[in-house]
Amino acid sequence: MGFVIYPFLAGLIIYAVFRVAISGFYVVRPDQRAVITSFGRAERMPGGQDAGEADPYLSEDERVRYNYPRVRVVQPGGPYFKWPWQEVHKVSVATEAVDLAWDPTKHQDTIEAVTKDNLTTGVNGQIRYRVSESNLYAYLFGVDSPLEHIMGFFVSVLRERIATFVDPKGDTLLADADTGDVDDSAVLKILESSAPKEITEGVSINDLRKNLPLLNSYMEEQCRATPGRYGVELEAALITAIDPPQEVDRALSAINTTSNQVAADISTAQADAEQQITMSERAVEIAANNAEAEVAPLRELAKTLTQIKTEGGSQALAAYVRNLRIDLYKRAKSVIQVATK
């Protein structure tokens, strides 16, 4: 009997030593965070506010739905010790990038979206994300595939935005045009300030291409609640390309070529008009200076005569005029004298 019990006890002791003393130690890398579960239950933070209640970007309904508890997070370092009934869940918190077309259920090179003109276009880009250290419970235990949920949420919001997107710079002008309240001065001001941009106003794909930074900012704003929902923080949305079908792209290229030609003609006409205006202004200045030069001696003579009359009276003025006539008589070839009655 002892030959059976002793080897069994020895094996049990060796297993316990290996299980507890060797595999019971673990380390956490600098780019990782860890959560410990005991019999499947994560260690909670004592007393602390739940993650959903502390998130300012969640609505009242979402705070109840995503009211995940705060768990104790093991920081980088080690070696740490755990008991056999405990399990370590390590998560990388480094910033990662994923292609916008990523989908674990199918292979696709781009995602499709419908614009407000009912045109199907392809959208490509990337999103940068990282796991939220303050809400690891949602990432580890809230959903089965947090990244898949994030991508589904992001793509649905992006498609909704593309379907209703209007260029904010041209929205007012187009709205006025629909009601017939366009002011000629407003149209002239638009043509003078941004003629190449306004020619193709209202073409949804052109509007999207011109406003990619605005679209990215909108997506980042809409995804601020993802840490509270899925435990993933969206750091940046990088939508880089709007690719319509070839026939639509050719039509848009023709429109853009025409608009560029019209813009160039308008710019040339404006330059010619400004040149003509400048030349006219210079001609007016030259004529005004010539007239001023001709009038100046007459004004000086008038001042002189006025001063002579004021100081010497009418006789001095008559003598001045008589002396002035002498010089004229010397230069004159003939003098005609008219007798007066």
Secondary structure, DSSP 8 states (H G I E B T S, - for coil): -HHHHHHHHHHHHHHHIIIIIITTEEEE-TTEEEEEEETTEE-B-SS---HHHH-TTS-HHHHHHT----B-EE-SEEEEE--TTEEEEEEE-S-EEEETT--TTS--SSEEEE-TTS-EEEEEEEEEEEE-GGGHHIIIII-S-HHHHHHHHHHHHHHHHHHH---HHHHHHHHHHHHT---HHHHHHHHHHHHHHHTTTT-HHHHHHHTHHHHHHHHHHHTTTHHHHHSEEEEEEEEEEEE--HHHHHHHHHHHHHHHHHHHHHHHHHHHHHHHHHHHHHHHHHHHHHHHHHHHHHHHHHHHHHHHHHHHHHHHHHHHHHHHHHHHHHH-S--------
